[in-house]
Amino acid sequence: MNLTECDLQVALRCVSELLDTRRLLGAPIPAWLVEHHRRVAAAYRGIMSTVGQGTVTDTAQSGHEFISARQAADIIGLSRRQIQRIGADLDGRIVDGRWLYPLNTVREYAEGRQQH
């Protein structure tokens, strides 16, 4: 069975949320659950690969490059914090605890700001 990048991302979020909830409640975390989280995270990282200076290429959807919040801030001319606040407008997503944004979307947003 082959899972898409989206399938793996959803699975990783579900397992991560379950682990976080168990930690907050002080509930025991079974070894099999920790191992499952490790395997899903490794599979997801296998799909996402780092290229150059923090630019991430999504190999499941060829042609889509993702950049960090700092890089998006530089392109748009806002602070990193402001970029994170408008993350939904930029189709941002959190991957391994950091915000990533499609480069094309960031460029389009920057062009739109310049026209106003």
C-alpha positions as CSV (number, residue, x, y, z in Angstrom):
1,M,0.0,0.0,0.0
2,N,1.3,3.4,-0.9
3,L,0.3,6.4,1.1
4,T,0.4,10.0,-0.2
5,E,2.1,12.9,1.5
6,C,-1.3,14.0,2.7
7,D,-2.1,10.6,4.2
8,L,1.2,10.5,6.0
9,Q,0.8,14.0,7.3
10,V,-2.7,13.2,8.7
11,A,-1.4,10.0,10.3
12,L,1.5,11.9,11.8
13,R,-0.8,14.6,13.2
14,C,-3.2,12.0,14.7
15,V,-0.5,10.0,16.4
16,S,1.3,13.2,17.6
17,E,-2.0,14.4,19.1
18,L,-2.6,11.1,20.8
19,L,0.9,11.2,22.3
20,D,0.5,14.8,23.5
21,T,-2.9,14.0,25.1
22,R,-1.5,11.0,26.9
23,R,1.5,13.1,28.2
24,L,-0.9,15.9,29.4
25,L,-3.1,13.4,31.2
26,G,-0.1,11.5,32.7
27,A,-1.3,8.4,31.0
28,P,1.2,5.7,30.1
29,I,2.4,5.6,26.5
30,P,2.8,2.1,25.1
31,A,6.1,1.4,23.3
32,W,4.2,0.3,20.2
33,L,2.7,3.8,19.9
34,V,6.1,5.5,20.2
35,E,7.4,3.1,17.6
36,H,4.5,3.8,15.3
37,H,5.0,7.5,15.7
38,R,8.7,7.1,14.8
39,R,7.9,5.1,11.7
40,V,5.2,7.5,10.4
41,A,7.5,10.5,11.1
42,A,10.4,8.7,9.2
43,A,8.1,7.9,6.3
44,Y,6.9,11.5,6.1
45,R,10.4,12.9,6.3
46,G,11.3,10.5,3.5
47,I,8.7,12.3,1.3
48,M,9.9,15.7,2.3
49,S,13.6,16.4,1.6
50,T,15.6,19.5,2.3
51,V,17.1,21.3,-0.7
52,G,19.5,24.3,-0.5
53,Q,19.1,26.8,2.3
54,G,15.9,25.6,4.0
55,T,13.8,25.2,0.9
56,V,11.8,22.0,1.0
57,T,10.6,20.1,-2.1
58,D,7.5,18.0,-1.8
59,T,8.4,15.0,-3.9
60,A,4.8,13.7,-3.8
61,Q,3.6,16.8,-5.6
62,S,6.4,17.5,-8.0
63,G,7.0,21.1,-8.8
64,H,5.9,22.5,-5.4
65,E,8.7,24.1,-3.4
66,F,8.2,25.1,0.2
67,I,10.1,27.8,2.1
68,S,10.5,28.7,5.8
69,A,8.7,31.5,7.5
70,R,11.9,33.6,7.6
71,Q,12.3,33.2,3.8
72,A,8.6,34.1,3.2
73,A,9.1,37.1,5.5
74,D,12.0,38.3,3.4
75,I,10.1,37.9,0.1
76,I,6.9,39.6,1.3
77,G,8.6,42.2,3.5
78,L,6.9,41.3,6.8
79,S,8.2,39.9,10.0
80,R,8.4,36.1,10.6
81,R,5.7,36.5,13.2
82,Q,3.4,38.3,10.8
83,I,3.9,35.6,8.2
84,Q,2.9,32.9,10.8
85,R,-0.3,34.9,11.6
86,I,-1.3,35.0,7.9
87,G,-0.2,31.4,7.4
88,A,-3.6,30.2,6.2
89,D,-3.7,32.9,3.6
90,L,-0.4,31.6,2.3
91,D,-1.4,27.9,2.4
92,G,1.1,27.4,5.2
93,R,1.5,24.1,6.9
94,I,3.4,22.9,9.9
95,V,6.0,20.2,9.2
96,D,8.1,18.8,12.0
97,G,7.2,21.7,14.2
98,R,8.0,24.5,11.7
99,W,5.9,26.5,9.3
100,L,6.4,25.9,5.6
101,Y,4.8,27.9,2.7
102,P,4.5,27.1,-1.0
103,L,7.0,29.4,-2.8
104,N,4.6,30.2,-5.6
105,T,1.9,31.2,-3.2
106,V,4.3,33.5,-1.3
107,R,5.4,35.1,-4.5
108,E,1.8,35.7,-5.6
109,Y,1.0,37.2,-2.3
110,A,4.0,39.5,-2.5
111,E,3.0,40.7,-6.0
112,G,-0.5,41.3,-4.8
113,R,0.8,43.5,-1.9
114,Q,2.9,45.5,-4.3
115,Q,-0.1,46.3,-6.6
116,H,-2.1,47.7,-3.7
